[in-house]
Structures are given as C-alpha cells and as structure tokens.
C-alpha cells in the first residue's frame, strides 16, 4: 500500500491541523470574534489548496487513494480536485511551460489570438496581468474558463472530466452540511473562498516567465514568512519543478544547500520576498499578455 515509503508525518499533521482550524474558524472563532474567525477561515482555505497540491505530487503516503482521501472535502468550493490534479501535472511538462496551448496554467496568449480580441477583453486581460488585477478578477476568470472548457468537454463525451465533477459535488455534500450547522453565514463563506483563491494568485502571478530555455522559466522567492508557509514553500518554485517529488518541508534546505546552482539553473529569476513583488507589480504589469517568444501577428 505504501510502496515501501515512509509516511511523511509533517504533511499528515498539517492536514489534520488545517481541517481542525477550518472547523474552529466556522464555529467557535466566528461566534466569539467574527473578524478573527473570517481571517482564519481564509487562511485555512488557502492552506488546504496548497495541501491539495502537495497530495497530487504523491504526499504524504505512497498510496494515491489514501492521499486523495485526505483532501476529498472541497472546502475551497471552486475547483474539483481531479481537474486540479490533471491540469497541474500537465503543467509540469517543463518543455511546455508558459506555452499558450500546451501549458494549462499559462496566462499568455498566442499573439495571433491577441490581435483579434475586442478592446474590452484586452483591457481586462492587461489588468489581470497586474498583481492587484490578478487578485481581484483572476479567480473569477480562472473559474469561468475552467467551467466553460469542462462543460464543452463533458458535452463532447469526456467521462473522466464528468467523473471529477461528480466527485466534487459528492464532496460538497458534507461541506454543505457542516456549513448549515456552522456559525459563519453562507455568503461570507463564499467571500472567504474567493479570497483564498486571491491569495493563491499571489503565488502563481510570476511563478513562470517566458524564457528561451525551459530551465530558466521557474522563479524562486527567497523570503520565508506567512506567505511561504501558506504556499508550502512553493515559493522555491525552481526547486519544486526540478524535484517535484520532494516534500514541502525539505525545499528550503535543499535550495539553501544548492543556491548558486539553482540560480544558475533558472538564469537568476529570483525575488527577495513577496513584499518586493507587491512593491513592483501591484499596479504594474510584469508580462505582456501575448507570448513574447511566439511569432507575432
């Protein structure tokens, strides 16, 4: 069952802690101090998504079924775990990173597609390429794109995607039953779920850049603080893409031991902290929407 691999206890403990904090935030904390309960709820939802990312890479057990059972409850509401898993693993084909067609997590467009977009859509996508825009409208754009694409696929007969949505809805049943008995109102929970996605957009905002070499496309953000913890050290993204099977709690030491090599590997694509990223890109675009390395027009 465990393929001879040791159980990763820090991850297992963090899963239990995440659900426990989520339960407290929706009940006792919200009842006593609503603002504190709301803030903790947002952080728990954010952390749960990062744990789903950890699970899809094969943690903490050697058994996929056991791993996925740990994150079955979709407390973030929006994304079916199975779709997140399949799209993200497709994203890990590094030779296709940032490609508008082959990387499902790319925010770039084919310049030929960009050239024929209406002006309102260009304005919206440019706004989405600022950090503030990515946090405000990025979650909505991502969910809408996923639902539209998956609906077309399901209507065309894709049973795997249909299964993932059915499992997602099944997982929503216990979450809904819990929330019916909880203190937090449903409308506020929806806001918390959206804000959780917004925080995650801070991580994904500049994880990858257009670069001639695949190894130069993944970032490292060196500061370790609350953001790094919520993202389970995915801030060391160049390390994660080089060694996707390494557990989250080993990434900082692995980077520190080989810092110069990783910075050589990604051609110096680094930031000192998420604070630096906010200062530089809160109101400014980092990248153009049309992919700069694809043929123009």
Secondary structure, 3 states (H helix, E strand, C coil): CCCCCCCCHHHHHHHHHHHHHHHHHHCHHHHHCHHHHHHHHHHHHHHHHHHHHHHHCCCCCCCHHHHHHHCCCCCCCCCCHHHHHHHHHHHCCHHHCCCCCCCCCCCCECHHHHHCCCHHHHHHHHHHCEHHHHHHCHHHHHHHHHHHHHHHHHHCCCHHHHHHHHHHHHHHHHHHHHHHHCCCCHHHHHHHHHHHHHHHHHHHCCCECCCCCHHHCECEECCCCHHHHHCCCCCCHHHHHHCCCCCHHHHHHHHHHCHHHHHHHCCCCEECCHHHHHHHHCCCECCCCECCCCCCC
